[in-house]
Amino acid sequence: MNRVCEHLGAKYPIVQAPMGWIARSQLASAVSEAGGMGIIETSSGETEACQAEILKMREMTDKPFGVNLPILFLRDKAMLDFVCESGVKFVTTSAGSPAKFVGPLKEAGIIVYHAVPTVEAAVKCADAGVDGLVVEGAEGGGFKNPEEVSTLVLLQAIRAAVDIPLIAAGGICDGKGMAAAFALGAEGVQMGTRFVSCAESPVHDNYKNAIVNASESGTWVLNKKASPCIRALKTERTAKIYEDGLMPADTFSNILDLYFGGDMEASVGLAGQTVGLIDRVKPVKEIIDETVAEFFEITTRLGACATARSFGLAFCG
């Protein structure tokens, strides 16, 4: 049994990333309905709105879904208490130590995975009692570890250090990436940029098209000498931040004008390096179905390679 599937309760071990303001019921319910794991964000800080979105999920799908709790961004215990009482069965925590959250969440019968960017953090979280980890490689969009370590390396290093289930995040948008992640020790994958640019995503078409039209080098890691360090799309605004080395304090002030108004210079459009692999806006179900089919096509071919002890059968082009 795949441990991630068992924890999620979903058909497939494919998790939608908890993007602020974006990962709400419209997107999350579509992911859950397609067999993946939709996640409701709370990083926007809009406590009442996010609580309403969690309740709305019950009306939109009878499939499993989860909630993300970004520890450093929570002003008080309101969201934690609400989630513990909501009946949600899966939570990802991030942005801080999960030590004080694990107890209340597990007492409420909730499976807890924590997002980690380093081996040291992974070991500490495993010792704190989390059920699994979301391993965040440098290829992913959004908030990043300024000391960039790729998913390729990070997964192997963390798998060697802990024996709990791992969900790979960063650089994955299809079945090829999923198969590679499983080969490195993951039992599930998380996709953000792929779902931001899907048909059901609530963001403006300008944002989706910017992702679709970007090349593999279409993002920058910004603000590496301060906090937060992020990966975002290349624009005139991000070019200046990249050259200056630091983000202005008001960088995120008009983020909603970018997300939902389509002004790509109003803020920074968070995105991962998979922008170079995404060439079309697709419905969530098509994305998940294609990912699963491609995953099994590749793993079947590799299984035949192993059986025949022949490298010639491994070609996946």
N, C-alpha and C positions, 0 to 999 in steps of 0.2 A: 504493500500500500504506500502510495506517495504521501509523506507526512504533511506536506503543505496542503494538498487536497483535503486530507482528513481534518486539518485545522480550519481551513476555509469553509468547508461544507459546500464548495462550489464544484461544478463539473470539471473545470479546467484550472490548473495552477497559474492563472494569468491575472495579475492584479493591476488595477488602474491607479496611477499615482495620485496623491492628494494635493493637487494644485489649488492654491488659494483662489477663492471666488469661482473657479472653473469647475472644480470637482464637487458638484452639487447634484441634486436628484435627477436633472435632465440627462446628464452624462452617466452618472453612477448607475441609474436604473437600467440604462441601455446595456452597459457592460454586464451587469448581473443577469439580465434577461438572456444575453448571448452566451452565458455559461462561465463568464469570468467573475472577478470579485470587484464590484464597484465600491469605491471608498468616498465617504463624505469628508470634506476638509473642514478644519476649524482654525486654520492659520490666519484667515482673514480677520479674526478677532471679533467678528459680528456674531456674538454668542446667541442671541435670540434667533437670528436668521438661520444660523447653522442648526440650532435645535429644531427649528421648523422644518428644515430640509431633511433631517433624520426622520422625523415623524412622517413627512411626505413620502419617503421611500416605502413605507408600509402600504401606501395606497397605490404605488406605481409598480411594485414587484413583490412577488412572494418568494423570490430567490434570496440567498444570503447576501449580505453587504456588510461593510465595516466602516469604521470611523478612524480618522487620524487625530492624535492629540500631540501637538507640538509644544513640548513642556515649557520652554522659555517664553512662548507667546501667550500663554494662558494667564489672564489677570488674576484669577481666583479659582476656587474649586467648583464653580458652577457647572462648567462643562464636564468635568470628571464625574461629578455626582449625577448629572443628567444621563451620561452614557452608562454608568453603572446601573441605573434604574430603567434604562430604555429597552432592555431585552436584546441589545446588540451583542453578538457573540464573538466578534473579531475586532481588535484594535491594533493599529500601529502607533507607536510613540516615536518621537524624534526631537531633535534640537534640545538636548539636555540629558541628564541622567534619569533613567526610568525607575530608579530604586524605590522612590516613594510612591510611584504609581502602580507598580506590579501587584502589591498586596491588595489594595482596594479593587483593582480590576479583576484579579483572579478570584477574590472572594465573591465577586458578582458572576462568576462562571464564564469570564471572558478570556479568550486566547490573546496573548500579547506578543507582538513582534516589535523590535526596536530597530530603527534605521541607523547604520553605523558606516563610517568612512575609513576606519582603521582597524587593524588587528587588536590593538590595545583596547579600544572601545568594545569590540566584539567579546573579548574575554571578560571584561568587567560586566557587561550586560548579561552574559551567560551565567556568571556568578550571582547576579542579582535575581535570577530566576525567570527571565523571559522565556517564552516558549519557542521563539525563533528570531531570526534576524533578517532585515532587509539590507543587503550589502550594496552600498552606493558607490559605484565607480565614477571616475572623473569625467567620463563621456556624457553623463546625464546633465539635464538642464536644471536651472534653479540654484538653490544654495549648495555650495560645494566646499570640500576641504581644499584650502589653498595649496597644500602639498599634494599635487595631482598623482593619484595612483589609479591605473586603469582597472576596469572590471576584470579583465583577463588575469591580472596579477592578484588583485585583492581577493577575488573568490577563492583562488587556490590557497592563499596564505591564511585566510580565515577558516576554510575547511580543514586545514591542517591543525588549527588551534582549538576548534570547538566541534562538537558532534550534534548540535541542534540543527533543525531545518533552516535552510538559507533560501531567500528569495533574491535573485539577482536584479539589480537596477542600474541602468546607465549603458547606453549603446545597444539597446535591444528594441526592435520594432517589428520583428517577424520571426518565422520558424527557424531560420538560420541562426539568428541570435539566441533563440531559446535553446536549440540543440547544443550550441557552443556552451551556454551557461550550464546546462545539465552535465556536459562532459567535464566541467570544472568543479562540480560538486553542488550545484544548486538543485533545488527540487521545485522551483517556481520562478517566475519572472514578473517584474513590474515594469509597465510601460507608461511614460508620461507624454512625451512629445508626439508619439503616434496617436494617442487619444485626444490631445489638444487639437489636432488637425483633422479629427474625424467629423463625419456629417452631423452627428448629434451633439458635438461640442458647442457650448453656448457662445464661444468667442466670435468676434467679427471675422468676416471672410478675408479681410486684409491680413490678419494674423495667420490664418490658415494658409493663405497663398504665399505668405513670406516663408513659411516652413517648407511648403511644397517646392518653391522655387530656389531655395538655398542649396549651396553645394556642401560637400563634406567638410569644407573649411569655413562654413558660413556662421560660425559662432565664435565668441571670445570668452575667456575666463577673465572676469573683471574684479577689481578691488582686492587683489591678492594680499595687499599689505594692511588691510583693515577688515572690518566685519560689517555686513556679511559678504563673503566671497561668492560670486554667482557665475553661471554660464548663461549667456544670452545671445540672441541673434545680432549679426552685424548690421548696424544702421549708422547714420551720421551721429546720432547721440551717443551710441556705445563706442564709436570710433574715438570720440573725444575723451570719454571715460578711460578707454584703453590707453590712449596716449598720455593722459594725465596720471594714471595709476591709481586714482581714488574716485569713488562715487560721491557726488554732492549729497548732502543730507536730504534733499527733497526728491531724490531719484524716483521713489515709489509713490510720490504724492498723487500723480495723475495716472496711476496704473490702470484704472478702470476705463480711462479714455482710450488707452491702447487696446485692452482686452475686448471691450464691448463697443467702443466708438470707432475703432479702426485707425486711430492716429498712431502710426508706428514710431513717431518721434516724441510722443507724449511721455514715454517712460522707457523701460527696457523689456523687450519681449523674451521672456525666459524660454530656452529651448536647448536640447541636447544635440550631440553630433549626429544623431540619426536623421537630422534634417537632410543630410546628403543621401539618405536611403529612401526617403518618402517622396513619391512622385505624384500622388493623387489623393484627394479627399475621398475617403471611403466610409460607408456605414460601419458601425461597430461590429455587427454580426459578421460582415465580410472580413474585417480585419482579424477577428478571433478565429473564424473558420479557416481562413487561409494560413494563419499562424500554426494552428494545430495540424492541418494537413501537411504543411511543409516540414514541421517538426518530425512527424512520423515517417515521411518520405526519406528524410535525411538519416534518421536513426535506423530505419530499415536497411538502407544502403550500407551504413556503417556496420550493422549487425552481420550482413552478408559478407562484408570485408573481413570481419573477425572470424567468422565461420570458415571462410576459405583461406584465411591467413594470407590475404593478398591486398596490397595497397592499391592496386589498380581499380578495385571496386569502390573506393572511397570518394572518388571524384564527385563533387556536388554541384558542378557548374551547369 
